[in-house]
Amino acid sequence: PDVSIGTIVGSNISNILLILGCSALVRPMIISKRSLFREMPLVILASVLLYVLCLDGELSRLDGLILFLSFGCYLAYCGLTAKGTGAADEEVTDSTWPWTWVIIGGAGLVIGADQLVRGAVTIAEAMGVSELVIGLTLVALGTSLPEMATSMTAAYKKQDDISVGNVMGSNVANILLVLGAAALLHPITINPQAIHIDVPIMIGVSIAGMICMATRFKLSRIEGTIFFIGYILYVVYLFIRTAG
């Protein structure tokens, strides 16, 4: 359970501080009002919902159902507010290979996720570090690598909405879909440190990210540097906390 909650919280923190920070270092990003005022509040709302549900020390199956249904509402909201791109009118000549790669990639993710968790627990035991910290750092970084590749590539190609939207969508999905599905499978006991320290930090980071992006509807290299340093300081704090 510590790896499970640690991975989600750590991934969401790294998505904002590390990935958006590194993306802004590649090239200052222009933040659209849509991303800022429609999507970022949903990230904060999902984070607050998780905090409230965790206060009793457990994510029950009922909590999981609430999160899972909330993700359905999020998808419906995205569908209703999405702007048409005209892509739906294009004729797809052969959909066999895309579906094949989806199946192969999905199977690879399942196998890779299992090995990542097993390896992380082994490392935690060998280093004497808590599984929560390993989840917040090593596993979280591993799961955030696809988002980092996508966001940094999008930033380089001046596709800022994709770069920022990738992070926001990932954070919402992590909480509502991933934790919701995990709690539906089996109730998750929440470490008190995660409830009182790490989840509030995740909420604070989300709010700070929104404030920074709202100043000039831009994420500059200076702000990217601050985000990056903030993530390094958070990781250092985690290991100091464990040592203490």
Phi, psi and chi 1 to 4 in degrees:
 res  aa     phi    psi   chi1   chi2   chi3   chi4
   1 PRO       -  -34.9   21.5  -32.9      -      -
   2 ASP   -65.6  -39.0  -79.4   -8.2      -      -
   3 VAL   -66.1  -39.3  173.2      -      -      -
   4 SER   -62.8  -55.4 -180.0      -      -      -
   5 ILE   -70.7  -36.2 -171.2   70.8      -      -
   6 GLY   -63.9  -39.0      -      -      -      -
   7 THR   -62.0  -45.7  -61.2      -      -      -
   8 ILE   -67.0  -50.0  -61.7  -56.7      -      -
   9 VAL   -64.8  -45.6  174.5      -      -      -
  10 GLY   -64.0  -39.1      -      -      -      -
  11 SER   -64.7  -41.5  177.7      -      -      -
  12 ASN   -65.9  -38.2  -77.5   13.8      -      -
  13 ILE   -66.9  -44.9  -68.1  172.9      -      -
  14 SER   -67.5  -33.1   67.8      -      -      -
  15 ASN   -58.2  -43.4  -79.8   -8.5      -      -
  16 ILE   -80.6  -53.6  -66.1  176.9      -      -
  17 LEU   -73.6  -48.4  -66.6 -177.5      -      -
  18 LEU   -82.5  -51.6 -179.3   62.6      -      -
  19 ILE   -72.6  -49.2  -64.5  178.0      -      -
  20 LEU   -64.9  -35.5  -78.2 -175.7      -      -
  21 GLY   -62.7  -48.5      -      -      -      -
  22 CYS   -66.0  -36.5  -71.1      -      -      -
  23 SER   -64.4  -39.9  -62.3      -      -      -
  24 ALA   -69.0  -29.0      -      -      -      -
  25 LEU   -70.4  -33.0  -73.2  173.3      -      -
  26 VAL   -64.3  -46.7  170.6      -      -      -
  27 ARG  -164.8  131.2 -171.6 -174.2   63.4   81.1
  28 PRO   -52.4  136.5  -26.6   35.5      -      -
  29 MET  -108.3  137.4  -65.9 -172.3  -65.9      -
  30 ILE   -87.0  128.0  -55.9  -61.2      -      -
  31 ILE  -100.9  122.0  -50.2  -61.4      -      -
  32 SER   -75.7  150.3   69.1      -      -      -
  33 LYS   -63.0  -31.9  -69.0 -176.3  178.8 -179.0
  34 ARG   -61.8  -49.0  171.8 -169.3  170.7   85.2
  35 SER   -62.5  -40.1  -64.5      -      -      -
  36 LEU   -73.6  -47.7 -172.7   61.9      -      -
  37 PHE   -96.9  -16.2  -64.6  122.5      -      -
  38 ARG  -103.3  -37.7  -72.0 -169.5 -177.9 -176.4
  39 GLU  -101.6  -41.1  -63.9  166.0   11.6      -
  40 MET   -61.8  -40.0 -164.7   62.8 -174.4      -
  41 PRO   -59.7  -30.4  -27.6   36.4      -      -
  42 LEU   -68.9  -33.9  -65.5  177.2      -      -
  43 VAL   -62.5  -46.0  174.9      -      -      -
  44 ILE   -65.7  -42.7  -62.2  172.3      -      -
  45 LEU   -62.3  -43.3 -173.5   61.4      -      -
  46 ALA   -63.1  -38.9      -      -      -      -
  47 SER   -65.7  -42.4  -58.6      -      -      -
  48 VAL   -66.0  -40.5  171.9      -      -      -
  49 LEU   -59.5  -43.5  174.9   61.1      -      -
  50 LEU   -60.6  -44.0  174.9   62.9      -      -
  51 TYR   -59.9  -45.5  176.2   71.5      -      -
  52 VAL   -62.2  -43.7  172.0      -      -      -
  53 LEU   -69.4  -23.9  -65.1  177.9      -      -
  54 CYS   -84.9  -12.5  -74.7      -      -      -
  55 LEU   -60.6  -26.3  -74.8  176.1      -      -
  56 ASP   -86.0    4.2   61.6   -5.6      -      -
  57 GLY    87.6    4.9      -      -      -      -
  58 GLU  -154.0  143.0 -178.4 -174.8   65.1      -
  59 LEU   -97.9  102.9  -82.4  179.9      -      -
  60 SER   -80.0  176.8   64.4      -      -      -
  61 ARG   -64.3  -33.6  -76.0 -168.2  169.7   90.6
  62 LEU   -65.0  -42.8  176.5   59.3      -      -
  63 ASP   -60.5  -42.1  -64.9  -26.4      -      -
  64 GLY   -61.0  -40.1      -      -      -      -
  65 LEU   -64.8  -40.9 -179.3   61.3      -      -
  66 ILE   -60.6  -45.7  -67.7  171.6      -      -
  67 LEU   -63.9  -44.2  -67.0  173.1      -      -
  68 PHE   -64.6  -44.3 -164.6   77.7      -      -
  69 LEU   -66.7  -33.0  -67.9  177.9      -      -
  70 SER   -64.6  -34.8  -63.6      -      -      -
  71 PHE   -66.5  -36.9 -176.3   72.0      -      -
  72 GLY   -61.1  -41.8      -      -      -      -
  73 CYS   -64.2  -37.6  -66.1      -      -      -
  74 TYR   -63.5  -43.5  169.1   72.7      -      -
  75 LEU   -63.3  -41.1  -74.3 -177.6      -      -
  76 ALA   -63.8  -41.0      -      -      -      -
  77 TYR   -62.1  -44.6  169.5   79.8      -      -
  78 CYS   -61.3  -40.3  -70.5      -      -      -
  79 GLY   -66.3  -38.9      -      -      -      -
  80 LEU   -72.6  -31.2  -69.5  172.6      -      -
  81 THR   -97.5   -5.3   58.2      -      -      -
  82 ALA   -69.0  143.8      -      -      -      -
  83 LYS   -90.6  139.4  -64.0  179.9  179.7  179.1
  84 GLY   -67.1  138.8      -      -      -      -
  85 THR  -110.5   -7.5   59.8      -      -      -
  86 GLY    84.9   -3.2      -      -      -      -
  87 ALA   -68.3  -25.3      -      -      -      -
  88 ALA   -68.3  -19.6      -      -      -      -
  89 ASP   -84.6   -9.9  -62.9  -30.4      -      -
  90 GLU   -78.3  140.0  -63.6  177.8    4.5      -
  91 GLU   -84.1  128.2 -177.1  179.7   -5.8      -
  92 VAL   -90.4  115.5  179.6      -      -      -
  93 THR   -79.3  -36.2   55.8      -      -      -
  94 ASP  -148.1  109.4 -175.3    5.4      -      -
  95 SER  -100.5    6.0   61.0      -      -      -
  96 THR   -66.4  -51.2  -56.9      -      -      -
  97 TRP   -65.2  -42.7  -84.8  111.8      -      -
  98 PRO   -56.4  -43.9  -28.1   36.2      -      -
  99 TRP   -66.8  -34.2  -79.7  108.4      -      -
 100 THR   -62.7  -45.2  -58.1      -      -      -
 101 TRP   -67.0  -33.6  -74.3  117.7      -      -
 102 VAL   -61.6  -45.2  165.8      -      -      -
 103 ILE   -65.6  -46.1  -65.1  171.4      -      -
 104 ILE   -63.6  -45.3  -66.6  173.6      -      -
 105 GLY   -64.0  -39.9      -      -      -      -
 106 GLY   -62.9  -42.8      -      -      -      -
 107 ALA   -63.3  -40.7      -      -      -      -
 108 GLY   -63.0  -38.5      -      -      -      -
 109 LEU   -64.4  -42.3  -78.8  173.2      -      -
 110 VAL   -62.0  -47.9  171.7      -      -      -
 111 ILE   -64.6  -45.2  -63.9  170.3      -      -
 112 GLY   -63.1  -39.8      -      -      -      -
 113 ALA   -63.6  -42.2      -      -      -      -
 114 ASP   -61.7  -45.9  177.3   69.2      -      -
 115 GLN   -68.2  -34.9  -65.6  -55.9  -47.4      -
 116 LEU   -63.1  -44.3 -176.3   63.7      -      -
 117 VAL   -66.6  -45.2  171.1      -      -      -
 118 ARG   -59.3  -45.9  -70.0  175.2 -176.9  -89.3
 119 GLY   -64.9  -38.9      -      -      -      -
 120 ALA   -64.6  -42.8      -      -      -      -
 121 VAL   -63.5  -40.2  172.0      -      -      -
 122 THR   -62.3  -43.9  -58.5      -      -      -
 123 ILE   -63.6  -41.7  -68.8  172.5      -      -
 124 ALA   -59.6  -43.5      -      -      -      -
 125 GLU   -67.2  -39.9  -67.1  173.0  -10.9      -
 126 ALA   -68.9  -37.1      -      -      -      -
 127 MET   -89.0  -10.8  -65.1  177.8   61.4      -
 128 GLY    72.9   24.1      -      -      -      -
 129 VAL  -100.9  144.4  178.6      -      -      -
 130 SER   -65.2  150.6   71.2      -      -      -
 131 GLU   -64.0  -29.8  -68.3 -179.9    7.5      -
 132 LEU   -62.3  -45.3  176.5   62.6      -      -
 133 VAL   -66.1  -40.7  170.6      -      -      -
 134 ILE   -62.2  -40.4  -70.5  -64.4      -      -
 135 GLY   -65.0  -40.7      -      -      -      -
 136 LEU   -69.0  -23.2  -73.3  164.0      -      -
 137 THR  -114.8  -76.7   54.2      -      -      -
 138 LEU   -62.8  -52.8 -176.8   62.2      -      -
 139 VAL   -67.9  -40.6 -176.9      -      -      -
 140 ALA   -60.8  -42.4      -      -      -      -
 141 LEU   -63.7  -41.0  -82.7  173.2      -      -
 142 GLY   -61.3  -42.0      -      -      -      -
 143 THR   -75.4  -18.2   58.2      -      -      -
 144 SER   -90.1   -8.1  -68.0      -      -      -
 145 LEU   -58.0  -42.1  -72.4  177.5      -      -
 146 PRO   -60.4  -41.0  -24.4   35.4      -      -
 147 GLU   -63.9  -38.9  -75.5   89.3  -14.8      -
 148 MET   -63.8  -45.5  175.7  173.2  -76.2      -
 149 ALA   -61.0  -44.0      -      -      -      -
 150 THR   -65.5  -49.1  -58.3      -      -      -
 151 SER   -66.6  -41.8  -71.0      -      -      -
 152 MET   -69.6  -37.1  -68.2 -173.5   69.2      -
 153 THR   -65.2  -43.5  -59.8      -      -      -
 154 ALA   -64.1  -39.5      -      -      -      -
 155 ALA   -63.5  -42.2      -      -      -      -
 156 TYR   -63.3  -35.2  177.5   75.6      -      -
 157 LYS   -89.1    8.8  -66.8 -177.3  176.5 -179.3
 158 LYS    63.4   32.8  -59.9 -178.0 -180.0 -179.6
 159 GLN  -105.5   70.2  -63.5  171.6  -33.9      -
 160 ASP   -63.3  -37.5  -63.5  -22.0      -      -
 161 ASP   -61.7  -37.3  -81.9  -11.1      -      -
 162 ILE   -68.5  -42.7  -67.2  178.8      -      -
 163 SER   -59.9  -47.8 -176.2      -      -      -
 164 VAL   -76.5  -44.1  176.5      -      -      -
 165 GLY   -62.2  -33.3      -      -      -      -
 166 ASN   -59.2  -43.1  170.7   57.7      -      -
 167 VAL   -69.8  -45.8  166.9      -      -      -
 168 MET   -63.4  -46.2  -66.8 -179.0 -177.6      -
 169 GLY   -63.3  -38.4      -      -      -      -
 170 SER   -64.0  -42.9  174.7      -      -      -
 171 ASN   -64.5  -41.7  -79.7   20.1      -      -
 172 VAL   -65.5  -45.3  172.5      -      -      -
 173 ALA   -64.5  -38.4      -      -      -      -
 174 ASN   -56.1  -46.4  -80.8  -14.4      -      -
 175 ILE   -76.5  -54.8  -65.3  172.4      -      -
 176 LEU   -76.9  -44.8  -59.4 -176.5      -      -
 177 LEU   -84.9  -54.9  175.9   61.7      -      -
 178 VAL   -68.0  -53.5  179.5      -      -      -
 179 LEU   -68.1  -34.9  -90.1 -176.1      -      -
 180 GLY   -60.9  -47.7      -      -      -      -
 181 ALA   -65.0  -40.4      -      -      -      -
 182 ALA   -63.5  -42.5      -      -      -      -
 183 ALA   -69.5  -30.8      -      -      -      -
 184 LEU   -65.8  -36.4  -81.2  172.4      -      -
 185 LEU   -70.7  -42.3  -72.1  173.3      -      -
 186 HIS  -159.9  130.4 -168.8  -78.6      -      -
 187 PRO   -54.4  141.6  -26.3   35.1      -      -
 188 ILE  -110.9  120.7  -58.5  172.1      -      -
 189 THR   -77.3  130.8  -58.4      -      -      -
 190 ILE  -100.6  125.1  -50.5  -62.4      -      -
 191 ASN   -61.5  131.5 -169.9  -52.1      -      -
 192 PRO   -54.9  -34.4  -26.6   35.3      -      -
 193 GLN   -64.2  -37.2  -74.0 -172.4  -32.2      -
 194 ALA   -65.0  -40.5      -      -      -      -
 195 ILE   -66.6  -47.5  -60.5  172.5      -      -
 196 HIS   -92.3  -15.3  -58.7  -60.3      -      -
 197 ILE  -122.8  -59.9  -59.7  176.2      -      -
 198 ASP   -73.6  -42.5  -59.9  -57.4      -      -
 199 VAL   -64.9  -44.3  174.3      -      -      -
 200 PRO   -59.4  -36.2  -29.3   37.7      -      -
 201 ILE   -63.6  -41.4  -72.9  176.4      -      -
 202 MET   -59.6  -43.5  177.9 -178.6   69.1      -
 203 ILE   -64.3  -44.8  -64.2  172.1      -      -
 204 GLY   -61.9  -40.6      -      -      -      -
 205 VAL   -64.1  -40.1  163.8      -      -      -
 206 SER   -64.2  -43.6  -59.4      -      -      -
 207 ILE   -66.0  -43.1  -65.4  172.6      -      -
 208 ALA   -62.6  -39.9      -      -      -      -
 209 GLY   -61.7  -41.3      -      -      -      -
 210 MET   -66.0  -41.0 -176.9  172.8 -179.2      -
 211 ILE   -63.6  -44.8  -67.5  172.7      -      -
 212 CYS   -61.3  -42.0  -74.3      -      -      -
 213 MET   -73.4  -23.1  -70.4 -173.7  -76.3      -
 214 ALA   -82.8  -15.0      -      -      -      -
 215 THR   -60.9  -51.7   51.7      -      -      -
 216 ARG  -133.6   18.9  -66.4  174.4  -62.1  167.6
 217 PHE    52.2   42.0  -65.2  102.3      -      -
 218 LYS  -154.5  144.5 -176.9  179.1 -179.9  179.7
 219 LEU  -114.0  106.1 -158.1   60.6      -      -
 220 SER   -83.4  172.5   66.0      -      -      -
 221 ARG   -65.8  -34.0  -77.5 -165.7  171.9   94.6
 222 ILE   -63.9  -46.3  -67.1  176.5      -      -
 223 GLU   -65.6  -36.8  -70.4  165.6  -30.5      -
 224 GLY   -60.5  -40.4      -      -      -      -
 225 THR   -64.0  -42.0  -57.8      -      -      -
 226 ILE   -62.4  -43.1  -66.5  172.6      -      -
 227 PHE   -59.6  -47.4  -82.3   26.1      -      -
 228 PHE   -62.0  -46.1 -178.4   78.4      -      -
 229 ILE   -63.5  -38.4  -66.8  174.5      -      -
 230 GLY   -59.6  -38.8      -      -      -      -
 231 TYR   -68.4  -42.5 -178.7   74.0      -      -
 232 ILE   -59.8  -43.7  -61.9  -59.7      -      -
 233 LEU   -63.5  -37.1  -68.9  176.1      -      -
 234 TYR   -65.4  -43.2  173.4   66.0      -      -
 235 VAL   -64.3  -43.1  171.6      -      -      -
 236 VAL   -59.4  -44.1  170.7      -      -      -
 237 TYR   -59.0  -40.7  157.5   73.7      -      -
 238 LEU   -60.0  -44.4  -73.8  175.4      -      -
 239 PHE   -74.2  -31.3  -76.7   92.8      -      -
 240 ILE   -66.2  -40.9  -68.7  175.6      -      -
 241 ARG   -61.6  -39.7 -173.6  175.1   81.8 -173.8
 242 THR   -68.0  -42.7  -61.0      -      -      -
 243 ALA   -64.6  -32.1      -      -      -      -
 244 GLY   -73.3      -      -      -      -      -
